[in-house]
Amino acid sequence: MLYRTAGQFKTSYKKDQALFPVRQDATLLALILGLAWIVFPFMASEFAFQTLLIPVLVYSLAALGLNILTGFAGQLSLGTGAFMGVGAYACYKMITIFPEMNLIVAVLLSGFFSSIVGVAFGLPSLRIKGFYLAIATLAAQFFLVWMFEKVGWLYNYSNTGAIQVPNIDMFGVAVAGPLASSVTKYYFVLFIVTVVTVVMINLTRGTQGRIWKATRDMDIAAELIGINLLKSKLTAFAVSSYVVGVSGALFVFLWRGAAEPNLFDISLSFRVLFIAIIGGLGSIMGNFLGAILIVALPVVLNILPELFGIEIASATVEHLNIMIIGSLIIFFLIIEPHGLARLWALIREKLIIWPFPH
């Protein structure tokens, strides 16, 4: 009954292709944005900000970048963690070289450096695809992490080899660094994620999105109808790496506060890939659903035993987390390859036609 569409008429092609053809979808999104922008900042604790809210947003943006490449354009990548590192190190160098630079500008510009690197490593996609392309991006993963370790200029020749986020002010308010509050960091990340997500929604629903989908479904047929595969694939790598680079800058500057090269190793790439798979490849909303599940699962596994008075070692909790995530991936790959986004779509369809059978 909540999704009853009686009386909602689509009298033009424009209305039929609207972002929210059903009024309830717009209402639900407005409710979610209201919670994110108004309710959570005033009700969440420091623990919630650092373990749930901020990491969910950062991982959602990283998964969105990977989904542009893999879900929409059909190009495999196992180097997401390294491209996040490029964005983080680029942002760090810009802030240290130009201390007066606005952090929003630095974060958004850092994505361009990651985009350039992504295009360079995306060139093999013109000749190879599938498993072989995944191996090429895996090589990029190891090469870039090696650079983060060996090129001292990237971390300003620090004795520890790590980058440390300095205190950064905007309009007299600390937005990053040890002095910044979690609420301020959360609002900063939420603003960037909201803007980038809106841009990506419009991009994937437009001409470029259709070109990527045609390339993903059958690149030979796409080329026969006049699509430039070189431009299509490299554009996907560029846009994907840009979004991933921005998420990497947020990852370090607004959440971690410091980073060593091994923070961007292959495990981070797999974590982002798991979020995209569980959430649903080729879906914007799925990235957020997958991130909520992957980020919240370890927190829930730690809290539940305490509520029932059960003591479980932290190592056991970590093993349970890995086992559950692995089981979820197998479940979605077999039962519902399109992930949580597709499950929500099915529930939504049932609600629209309820109480009639599907």
N, C-alpha and C positions, 0 to 999 in steps of 0.2 A: 504493500500500500504506500510505503514511503516513496517509491519510485513510480507512482502512477503518472503516466504521461498524457492522460486524457485532457484535451483542450490545448495541448501544445502543438500548434500546426507549423509546418515548414512550407512556406508559400514561395520560396525562391531557392535557387541553387546555393546562393550565399548563405542562407540560413541553414540549409541542409549540411553544408560543409563547415559550419561554425565550430569553434573550439569546444563549446559546451552546447550541443544541440538539445540536451535535456537540462531543464532548469535546476533540477536537484544536484547535478554535478557542480554547477557554479556555486550553489549554496554550500555544498560540502567543502569545496576548495576554500571558500570565504571563511568557513568555520575553522579549517586547519590553519590558514594564515593568521586568523585571529588568535588562535592558541599559541602559534609560534612567535608572533610579534608582541602580544599583549599579556597573555596568561602565564606562559612558561617563564619569562624573565623575572616575574615578580613572585613566583611560587617555587621555582627550582632552587635547590641547595647548591653549594659549591661542588659537592660530589656529583650531582646530576649534570652540572655544566661540563665538568671535566671527563666524566666517564660515559655520558650518554648524548647530550644535546650537541655539543661541538663536534665530537668525532662522527656522529651520524651525518651531520651536514658535510663534513670534509670528505668522508668516504663516499657519500652520495654523489658529490661532484666528481670525484675520481672515477667512480663507476659510470657516470654519465659520459665522461670523456672516452672511456673504453668502449661504451655501448655505441657511440657514434661510429667508431671504427669497426667493431665486430658485429654489433647487432644491426646497424643500418647499412653499412658498406660491405660487410661480409669478409673483412680482412682480419686475420688472427694476429694477436699480439700478446707476448709474454714479457714485455719490457715496461709495463706501466709504472712500476716502482721507480725505475731509473729515470723515466721522464718526469715523475714527480720530483725526484732529486734535482733535475736540471732546473725546474722552476724554483725550487727552494734556494739553491745556490745562486741562481741569477738574481733573485730578490735580495739575498744577503749581500751580494757584491754591489748592487745598486744602492742599497741603504748605507753601506759603509763608504762608498765613493762619494755619494751625494747625500749627506746626512739630513739635509733639509727637504728631501723628496717626500711628497705625500705618499703614505703607505698604500692607499688605494691605487694610485698610479703605479707604484712599484710592483704590486701584486698583479695588476692587469698586464703590465709590460713583461713580467717574468714569463708569462705564457707564450710570448712571441719567441723567446729563446728556446723554450721547449719545442715549439712548433717547428723551428728551423732544424733542430736535431731530429725531430720525428720525421720530417720530410726526407732528410738525408738517409735515415735508416729505412724509410718506406720505399725507396727506389727499387729494391729487389722485388717488390710486389708487382712490378711491371712484367717480370719474367717468371716469377714463381708464385705459388699460392698454397693454401692449406697448411699441411704439416711443415713443409719446407719454409714457408714464410714465418711460421711460429718459431722455428729454429733460428732464423735470421734476427728476429726481434729479441730472442733469448740471448744471442750474441751481443746485441746492443745493451741488454741488461748488465751483463758481466763487464763489458768494456767501460760503460759509464760509471759503474760503481768503482772500478779500478781507477778511473780518472779522479773521482772524488777523494780517493785515498792518496794518490801519488802527486797530484798537481797542487802544490802548496798555496799557490796564488788564490785558489778557490776558497780556502778557509783562512786566508790572510796569514799563512805560515804559523798558525797557532801550534803550541807545543802538544796539545791534546789531539790535534787533527779534527776537532769538532767546530761547528759554528754555533755561536751563542747569540741569541736575539737580544739586541740592546733595547733600552727603554725608548719608545717612540710615542710622540705626542701628536695629536691632531686637534687644532682649535683649543689648546690648553687642556686636553683630556688624554691621559695615557691609554693608548689602544693596543699596545704590544709591549712585551718585556715583563720583567718581574713586578713592576708597579701597576700594571694594567689589571683591572678587575675582570672576573670571568663574565660578568654581564656585558661589559663593553666588548670583550672579545667575541662573545656570542652574537651580539648585534652586528658587528663588523662582518663575521662569517656569514650570517644569515642574509645580509644585504648583498654580498658578492654572489652567494649561491642563488638567490632569488633572481638577480639580474641575468646571470649566465644561463640559468634554466629557462627563463622566458625567451632569451635569444635563441637557444637551442630548440625550443619547441617550435618557434616560427621557422627556423631553418629547416628542420626535418619535415615540416608540413608543407614546405614550398617546393619549388622546382629542384633545388639542390637535393632535398631529401628524396624526391622521386628518382633522381639520377642515381643516388647511392643505392636505393633499394633495387633498381634495375640491374646495377652492377653486381649486387649481392646475389640476386636470384639466378641470373645467367649472364655472365659477362660477355660471352660471344654474341648472344642475341642483342644485348645492349649496344655492342659495337656496331652490329648490323643496322640498327635503327638510328645510328648517327651519334651515339654517345662517345665522347672522347675518354677512353679508359685511363689514359695517362693523367688527365686533369681530374677525373673522378676519384681515382685512388689516392693521388697525392693530396687532393683537397681533403679527403677523409682523414689522412694521416695528419695534415696540418691542423685541422679543426680539433681533432681528437687530442693531439699532443698539447695544443693550446689550453684546452680545458683541464687536462691532467696537470699541466705545469702550474696553472693557477691554484689547483687543489693542493699541489705540493708546497707552494708558498704559504697557503693557509695552514697546512699540516704542521709546518715548523713554526711559523711566526705567531699564529693565533692559538695553537694547541700545545705542541711539545715544548716550545721555548728554546730548544737546543737540538742539535742533530749530529750524529756521526754517520760516516758513509754506509755502515752496515744497516742503518735504519731503512735504507732504500733497497735492500736486497730482494732476492727472488720471492721471499715469503710475503712481502708487501704486494708484489705483483699478483701472486696467487690469491691473496685476500680480496683484492679489488675484483679479480676475475670471478671469484666465488659469489661476491655480492651481485655482479651483473648476471650471472647464471641463475642464481636463486631468485633474484628479482624479476628477471625476464629480459632476454635479449631482444632488442628492437623496441624497447619501451622506455619512456621517460619516467613514468611513475614507478616502474619496477626498481629503479636504482635506489629510490628512497625506501621502498618496502624491504629490499634486500639489506640495505645498510642498517635499518632498524633491527632486523632479525639478527644479523651477524654481530652488531655492536652490543645489543641488549642481552644476547644469550649468555655470555660469560658473567655478566652482572647478575642475571637471574640465577644462574647456577651457584653463584657465591652466596646470594641472599637466602634462597629457599631452604637450604639445610639449616641455616641459623634460625629461621622462623620455627622450624620443627625441632630445634634442639639437637640437631645432628652435626657432629664434627667430621668434616671431610678435609683432607690435606689439599693444599693449593695445587700440588702436582696432579692429584686425582681430578680436580676440577678442570684443569687444563686438558687432560686426556679426554675427559667427557666432552668438553667443548669441541675438540678435534673430531671425535667420533660422531657427534651429532651433526656437525657441519658436513662431514663426509657422507653421512646417511641422507641428509637433505639434498645434497647434490645428486646422489644416485636416484633418489626419489623423483626429483624434478626432471632429470634427464630421461627417465623411463615413463613416468606417469604424465607429467605436464612439462614438456620442454620449454614452454614459454613462461614458466615461473609463476611467481606470486601475482604478477600483473594480469596474467590470463585467468587465474583463479578468481581474482576480484571481478574481472569482466564477466565471467560465468555467473557469479553471484548477482551482479548488477542486472544481467539479462533475466535471471529468475525473478528478481524483485519487480522488474518492469512489467512482466506478464502475469505475475501472481494475481489470483489463485489458479490461473489456468495452467495446464501442463505445457511443458516445452515441446 
